[in-house]
Amino acid sequence: MIRSFYKTISLVFALFFFINQIAFSSSFNESLISIKKEINRDNLDEAINKLKKITVSSEIEQENINILFGDIYLKINQPQKAEEFYNESLFTSDDNIEALTFTGLADVRLLQGRLDDAVEYSEKSISINPNLIRPKIILAIAKTRLGEDKEAYKILNDLYYIKKNAEVSLALANYFIAFDDKDKAITILEDYLSSDPKNIKVVDQLANFYLMNGDEDKALEYKFRVLKYYEFNRNKKKLKETKSWILSVDPNYFDKPIKVRKKIKKENEDYQEEEINSYQNNQVVTNYEKFEFACTGWGSGFIVGKGKYVITNYHVINNARKIAVRNGLGKIRNAKVVDFSEKYDLAILKLDKNYHHTISLKDKTFKNPMPGDDVVTIGFPGIGETAWQPTITQGIVSKVFTDDDAYPGTFMTTISINGGNSGGPIFDLNGNLLGVAYASLDKLGWIKAALKEELKIPTDMGYAIQIRMINKIFEYKQNKKFKNKKYSRAELYQKMLPSVVIVHVSHK
């Protein structure tokens, strides 16, 4: 009888403990949903406060919290702090947590420009959990930035046909934008939007693409939908940014009646819930400083003059009413033209606030190109994900034109130079600056010449301005002694990341 009584008591306690565990677990999951909602709203201080107040009852719960802390610090551009939190969950017993940890570390390395490490961590995450989408996208982005575009395309294309969701569609569209194929990028996103018209990330990127394609009406229509979502979502930061974007395109936009789509509230509610449910597969987009105006033209450039100036192509800033630059670490400066050479297609911009002098390219590294030199260009060929950080492309110097040639002061390279690369630096593998990218080869003109003179038609060629021509707008003393240290592409990318800028212009 007594034994039966104790057995009953034990069962009651076990049941009580089990119910409590379920209650704690349910409460914990609800808290995580609430925090993810704040992260998606960019209410990051509130998200941190809520995370600190959570009562933790297991190691796995603590590891989940560490990952969210890592995501938050990644989002506010503090990669070292993010790395600390991800590392706290690295030796977990849970495979999903381990995969998410390696994904977070891959994102950290991507942000730092340490692309080889980003590739390694992405592949570790994928090997643990092949179903995660985010590490595959990070892997493709890292390979694109390293110039391994065929491998990157295969990753994204395979994903696209297996899992055609918003993140994959955006990544593939951004890939095509990086190679100046706006029509293909728009087609991919419109195709996705036809099946999921409420997805605001897709609508937002389409607005950017349509503006760059010259369709202001479509761009404004889509950007207004984004604005209404941020009003609903109470994302004050994004709401302000979106309104500024709209007004920079059309200062009178809000003076006229605007038709609001039916069912928009329900669509916004559904989208907000979907974003929370798919949180672990969504990319963490770092809150880099945002431009105050919409972009109608762009190019690349590099920092010189102890951080006071940027050099780019004249054609990039010609007729621009507003100019701003953002470096590879996400810091924006407004700029104005202080000198230019239309003949040599060069311009120098003075910044409203200096970058740190340590990231300025030194004139002692300015070196004349020689045929056969291995070279890379680092720039911003597209307005998709490559507008956040640059891409590296490798080739050789194939011909250096003398002052007696048809194209004095320039050289030809096997690097394929896309539109957004214009104004970007061309380095040798020792880190010396050899020139300024400015145009892709006129293949039609070359074909005509080839037919007349039986010349071999090149596949990918680009033109660049020899570094000595910078003296037309920026005085420097020619150095005669250069360092012989050789960098890999990944090392050179990381070294030059803070010094390369996207030049963002508006002609309105």
TAPEDA-V114522 format. One record per residue. N is the residue number from 1. PHI is phi in degrees with one decimal (none if undefined). PSI is psi as a letter, one per 40 degrees, with the letter a starting at -180 (* if undefined). D_CENTER is the distance of its C-alpha to the mean C-alpha in whole Angstrom. Layout:
n: <N N>
phi: <PHI PHI>
psi: <PSI PSI>
d_center: <D_CENTER D_CENTER>
//
This chain:
n: <1 2 3 4 5 6 7 8 9 10 11 12 13 14 15 16 17 18 19 20 21 22 23 24 25 26 27 28 29 30 31 32 33 34 35 36 37 38 39 40 41 42 43 44 45 46 47 48 49 50 51 52 53 54 55 56 57 58 59 60 61 62 63 64 65 66 67 68 69 70 71 72 73 74 75 76 77 78 79 80 81 82 83 84 85 86 87 88 89 90 91 92 93 94 95 96 97 98 99 100 101 102 103 104 105 106 107 108 109 110 111 112 113 114 115 116 117 118 119 120 121 122 123 124 125 126 127 128 129 130 131 132 133 134 135 136 137 138 139 140 141 142 143 144 145 146 147 148 149 150 151 152 153 154 155 156 157 158 159 160 161 162 163 164 165 166 167 168 169 170 171 172 173 174 175 176 177 178 179 180 181 182 183 184 185 186 187 188 189 190 191 192 193 194 195 196 197 198 199 200 201 202 203 204 205 206 207 208 209 210 211 212 213 214 215 216 217 218 219 220 221 222 223 224 225 226 227 228 229 230 231 232 233 234 235 236 237 238 239 240 241 242 243 244 245 246 247 248 249 250 251 252 253 254 255 256 257 258 259 260 261 262 263 264 265 266 267 268 269 270 271 272 273 274 275 276 277 278 279 280 281 282 283 284 285 286 287 288 289 290 291 292 293 294 295 296 297 298 299 300 301 302 303 304 305 306 307 308 309 310 311 312 313 314 315 316 317 318 319 320 321 322 323 324 325 326 327 328 329 330 331 332 333 334 335 336 337 338 339 340 341 342 343 344 345 346 347 348 349 350 351 352 353 354 355 356 357 358 359 360 361 362 363 364 365 366 367 368 369 370 371 372 373 374 375 376 377 378 379 380 381 382 383 384 385 386 387 388 389 390 391 392 393 394 395 396 397 398 399 400 401 402 403 404 405 406 407 408 409 410 411 412 413 414 415 416 417 418 419 420 421 422 423 424 425 426 427 428 429 430 431 432 433 434 435 436 437 438 439 440 441 442 443 444 445 446 447 448 449 450 451 452 453 454 455 456 457 458 459 460 461 462 463 464 465 466 467 468 469 470 471 472 473 474 475 476 477 478 479 480 481 482 483 484 485 486 487 488 489 490 491 492 493 494 495 496 497 498 499 500 501 502 503 504 505 506 507 508>
phi: <none -64.4 -61.2 -63.8 -63.0 -65.8 -64.1 -63.8 -60.2 -61.9 -64.8 -62.2 -63.6 -64.1 -64.4 -61.0 -64.2 -62.4 -63.6 -61.5 -62.1 -63.1 -63.8 -62.2 -62.8 -62.2 -63.6 -63.6 -63.1 -63.1 -64.0 -62.2 -60.8 -61.4 -70.1 -62.0 -62.9 -66.7 -63.4 -65.1 -87.9 67.7 -85.9 -74.7 -62.8 -66.0 -62.3 -63.9 -59.6 -66.7 -63.1 -67.3 -90.7 -68.9 -85.3 -101.7 -118.2 -158.0 -64.0 -64.3 -62.6 -62.9 -65.9 -61.7 -65.1 -58.8 -65.2 -65.7 -60.1 -59.6 -60.8 -64.3 -69.9 -64.8 -66.9 -94.7 63.0 -123.5 -61.8 -66.1 -67.1 -59.5 -61.1 -57.7 -71.6 -60.9 -62.7 -62.4 -104.6 -68.2 -102.2 -78.6 -95.9 -101.3 -61.3 -65.2 -61.8 -62.7 -64.0 -66.0 -64.5 -64.4 -63.1 -60.5 -65.7 -63.5 -63.9 -59.0 -65.7 -61.6 -64.8 -81.3 80.1 -91.6 -70.6 -61.4 -67.2 -60.4 -63.4 -62.2 -67.2 -60.5 -66.0 -64.1 -61.9 -64.2 -66.1 -80.7 -137.9 -65.2 -83.7 -71.6 -89.5 -55.4 -64.7 -68.3 -68.7 -60.1 -59.2 -65.0 -63.1 -60.6 -68.3 -60.7 -67.3 -82.9 87.7 -93.2 -69.6 -67.5 -64.6 -61.8 -62.7 -61.3 -59.4 -71.1 -66.2 -61.5 -60.5 -60.9 -85.6 -94.1 -138.4 -83.5 -101.3 -63.2 -61.7 -68.6 -61.8 -63.6 -62.9 -68.7 -62.8 -64.0 -61.1 -67.8 -61.8 -61.2 -112.4 63.9 -109.0 -65.6 -62.4 -65.6 -62.6 -63.9 -59.6 -61.1 -73.9 -66.1 -62.1 -66.8 -64.1 -64.4 -98.6 -144.5 -66.9 -91.7 -74.1 -70.8 -61.6 -68.9 -59.3 -63.5 -67.8 -62.1 -58.5 -63.4 -66.9 -63.8 -63.7 -65.0 -89.9 90.6 -99.9 -65.2 -61.5 -66.6 -61.3 -68.9 -58.5 -71.8 -68.4 -66.5 -61.6 -64.0 -58.3 -65.1 -67.4 -68.4 -64.4 -63.9 -77.4 59.5 -94.5 -62.3 -62.8 -68.8 -61.9 -64.6 -62.2 -68.2 -64.1 -61.8 -60.0 -60.6 -68.3 -71.8 -86.6 -141.1 -59.6 -105.0 -57.4 -86.3 -82.2 -111.0 -62.6 -121.1 -78.2 -98.8 -63.0 -70.2 63.9 -65.7 -64.2 -63.8 -61.7 -65.1 -63.3 -64.4 -65.8 -59.7 -67.3 -61.5 -63.4 -71.4 -64.9 -100.9 -53.2 -69.9 -99.4 -82.7 -68.0 -86.8 -91.7 -67.7 -80.3 -64.8 -61.8 -101.9 -68.1 -82.5 -139.6 -71.8 -91.4 -113.8 -167.8 -157.3 -160.1 -121.6 -167.8 -148.9 -87.3 -139.0 61.1 55.9 87.1 -90.8 -133.1 -130.7 -104.4 -150.2 -81.9 -63.4 -67.5 -68.6 -107.3 -60.7 67.5 -74.9 -93.0 -134.0 -137.0 -144.4 -129.9 -136.4 -85.1 -65.7 -97.0 90.7 -96.7 -99.6 -134.7 -76.8 -143.3 -139.8 -77.3 -111.6 -164.5 -157.3 -130.9 -64.5 -61.5 -100.9 54.1 -129.1 -144.7 -119.7 -108.7 -99.1 -92.3 -72.3 -147.1 -65.7 -78.3 -63.0 -60.2 -70.2 -99.3 -76.3 -69.4 -86.8 -68.1 -69.3 -98.1 -78.7 -131.5 -71.2 -73.3 -129.7 -55.2 94.5 -59.4 -75.7 -136.6 -134.3 -113.8 -121.3 -163.9 -119.3 -70.1 -136.9 -107.3 -84.1 -64.6 -71.4 -74.3 -85.9 -138.9 -78.1 -119.7 -105.4 -133.8 -112.1 -168.4 -132.8 -80.1 -97.4 -156.5 -109.4 -85.9 -89.7 -68.3 -93.6 -83.3 -67.7 -123.3 -62.6 79.8 -125.1 -145.7 -105.5 -135.8 -78.9 -68.0 -81.6 -101.6 -84.1 -50.7 -71.7 -75.4 -54.0 92.2 -77.8 -76.8 -116.7 -111.4 -86.9 -78.0 -93.6 86.6 -84.2 -88.3 -100.1 179.7 -124.5 -65.1 -142.5 -163.3 -88.5 -65.7 -75.1 -66.5 -64.4 -63.1 -66.2 -61.4 -61.3 -65.7 -64.3 -66.4 -73.8 -110.1 57.7 -86.1 -77.1 -85.1 -73.5 -85.3 -120.7 -138.3 -145.0 -105.2 -141.2 -92.5 -62.5 -62.3 -62.7 -74.3 -59.6 -57.8 -67.3 -129.0 -145.3 -73.1 -151.7 -96.1 -66.0 -90.3 -115.0 -116.1 -126.2 -72.9 -100.8 -59.7 -108.7 -109.1 -77.1 -58.7 -64.4 -65.9 -66.7 -59.9 -62.6 -64.8 -94.3 -49.9 -70.8 -94.2 -98.0 -126.6 -91.3 -99.1 -109.2 -126.7 -128.6 -99.5 -100.4>
psi: <d d d d d d d d d d d d d d d d d d d d d d d d d d d d d d d d d d d d d d d d e e g d d d d d d d d d e h h h e i d d d d d d d d d d d d d d d d d e f g d d d d d d d d d d e d f i e h d d d d d d d d d d d d d d d d d e e g d d d d d d d d d d d d d d g e e h d d d d d d d d d d d d d e e g d d d d d d d d d d d d e d g g a d d d d d d d d d d d d d f f g d d d d d d d d d d d d d e g e e h d d d d d d d d d d d d d e e g d d d d d d d d d d d d d d d d d e f g d d d d d d d d d d d d d d g d e d e e i h h h h i i e d d d d d d d d d d d d d d f d e e i i h h h g i h i i e i i h e i i a i a i h a f f e d i h h a i d e d e h e h d i h i i h i e e e h i h i i i h e i i h d d e f i i h h h i e h i i h d e e h h i e e e h i h i i h e h h i i i h a g e i e b d e e d i i i h h i a i h d h h h i e e i d g i e i i i i e h h h i d e e h e i i h i i e e e i h d a h h e i i h g d d d d d d d d d d e f i h h i c h i i i i h i d d e d e d e h h i h h i e h i i e h h i i d d d d d d d e d e e h i h h h i h e *>
d_center: <71 70 68 67 66 64 62 61 60 58 56 56 54 52 51 50 48 46 46 45 42 41 41 39 36 36 36 33 31 32 30 27 27 27 25 22 23 23 19 18 20 18 22 21 24 26 24 25 28 29 28 30 33 33 36 35 37 36 34 31 31 30 28 26 26 24 21 21 21 19 16 17 17 13 13 14 13 16 15 18 20 18 19 23 23 21 24 26 26 26 30 30 33 30 28 26 25 25 22 20 21 19 16 16 16 14 11 13 13 9 9 12 11 14 13 17 17 14 16 19 18 17 20 22 21 21 25 26 24 24 23 20 17 14 15 15 12 11 13 12 8 10 13 11 10 13 15 16 15 19 18 15 16 19 18 16 19 21 19 19 23 24 22 21 19 16 14 15 15 12 10 13 13 9 11 14 12 10 14 15 17 17 20 19 16 18 21 19 18 21 23 21 22 25 26 24 24 23 20 18 14 15 18 15 13 16 17 14 15 19 18 17 20 22 23 23 26 24 21 23 24 21 20 23 23 20 22 25 23 22 25 26 24 25 21 22 19 17 21 21 17 18 22 21 19 22 24 22 23 26 28 31 29 30 34 35 35 32 33 31 31 33 33 29 30 31 28 26 28 27 23 23 25 23 20 22 24 21 19 19 17 14 11 11 8 9 11 10 12 12 14 18 18 17 15 18 17 15 15 14 16 18 19 23 26 26 23 24 23 21 22 20 22 25 24 20 22 25 27 24 25 22 20 17 15 12 11 9 10 10 13 14 18 20 22 25 26 29 30 29 31 31 33 30 27 26 25 25 23 25 23 24 23 23 20 22 24 23 20 22 22 26 29 30 28 28 30 31 30 33 33 32 29 26 23 19 17 14 12 10 11 10 9 7 3 5 5 3 5 8 10 13 16 20 23 26 28 31 33 33 35 38 39 42 39 38 35 36 33 30 30 29 26 25 21 20 19 17 17 14 15 18 19 17 19 21 22 24 24 26 23 25 24 26 25 22 21 22 23 23 27 29 30 32 34 34 36 38 39 39 41 44 44 43 40 37 34 31 28 25 25 24 26 25 27 29 28 32 31 29 32 33 31 30 33 33 35 35 35 37 36 33 31 32 29 27 23 22 18 17 19 18 14 15 17 16 12 14 16 14 12 11 14 14 18 20 23 25>
//
